[in-house]
Amino acid sequence: MRGREMTLSFPPFTRAVIWLLGINTAVFLLLSAFGSRGVIQWVYLYLGLVPEMVIFHFAIWQIVTYSFIHLAFWHWFGNMLGLWMFGASFESSWGMRRFLELFFSGVIGAALTTIIFAFTHILSSPSTVTIGASGGVFAILMAFGMVFGENEIMMIPFPFLIKAKYFVLILIVVTVALAVSGGGGVAYLAHLGGLFFGYLYVKFSPRRGIAGGFSLSEWYYGLNNSYYRWKRRRAARKFEVYMRRHDRDVHFDEHGNYIPPDDDPRKGNGGSKSGWVN
């Protein structure tokens, strides 16, 4: 997959990015302004990602809601900056639907990675809370390195440029090192999950995206047509049996279409088939 040529100017504020920035910022400001100890504990328990809540209490919504919660300023600022700088470029190039698929693939993939490793008790426990949009942002970063790998980006605050693919490679090495060392524990596992699922999305998703490559209506009508074709073939076989019991021979092809006697290849005339066309 090859990306479009892109400049080093700041990206625009695209529609989906604005919505994600707005929701995350609103939650951050509300918790900062009105988040008492009791409120924050409730948010952690019911809206943050707590593996034991997801598995034992079926709090499935947590695999998404945790990504909208930030309590530390630099945690919120870093994720929102990455979401805007890299996400807006993707939305401009891929469109809103595919960008959102990529982002939430990272969010959900990071959550699943966190849950799996939490129950192994290697780097965290099932009661550990994870919050933040880092999984989705890291999926975007991985995709950026794969699609726009030759583009140069500014290493803010350092005044030099680096190709996107090398930037992502450095990011992966640092993240793996921090995860293995236990620095931040489960949060870095979420980062790794985001990187991995971002890779899977770019590598294996259809060109039109998951939703574009899989149409529910097309699947339904295809299944419906298959069912009626099966019913017609079944009815044709039953009719052949019925007619044979009355000493008459009729034949249908493999699609359930009636074969007139003059065109039946079993009569030896080799004529062409006719009948109803599906």
C-alpha positions, 0 to 999 in steps of 0.5 A: 500500500502506498500513501499520497505525497504529504507536506510538512505543514500542520494537518487540518482539523478533520471531522472525526478527529474534531469529534474525538478531540472534543469528547476526550477533552470534554471528559478530561475537563469535567473530571478535572473540574468536578472529579471528586475522589468518589467520582474518579473511583466510580469512573475507574471502576465502571468506565476504565478498563478493569479486566476482571470487570470485563470477564466476570461482570460482562462490562464489555463497554469498557473496551471502548470507554476507557479510551476517553478517560485521561486524568493527567494533563500530559497524558491527555495532551500527548494523546490528543497531539498524536491523534491530531498530527497523525490521525488528521492525515489519515482521515484526509487520505483514507476518509472518515470511516476507515480512519475510525476503523483504524483508531477503534481497531487499536483501542479494542485491540489494546484492550484485548491485549491488556485483558489477556496479559492481565490474567497471566499475572506476568506484568499486571493483575486483573484488577489493574485499571487502564485508561487513555486513548494510547491504543488507538493513537499507537495504531495510527502511528503504526499505520502511518509508518507503514503507509507513509513510511518515506515521509519525514516528520519533525521530532518535536521538540528536537529540530531534526527530521526523521522518516516515519518508518524509522520513527515507528521502529524506534517507538516499537523498540522503546515500548517493548523495552518499557513493557518488559522492564515493567515501566508503566506495566499494563499501559505499555502492554496496551501500547503494544496491542495498539501497534499490533492491531494497527499493523493487522488493520493496514495489512489485512483489511479490505481496500474499502475498509471493514464496513465497506468490504462487508455489506450486511445487506448484500450478505442477507440477500445472498443468503436469502437467494441461496435458501430459495435456490435450495428450496427450488432444487428440493422441490424439483427432486420431489417432483421427479420422484412424484412423477416417476410414481405415476410412470412419467419421467421428468428431469431438472438440472442441478439448478432446479430448472426444468429440462424439456424432453427434447433437450434432455442430454440423457435422451442422447440428442445432445441438444442445448438446455433450456428452461427457467433461468435464475 
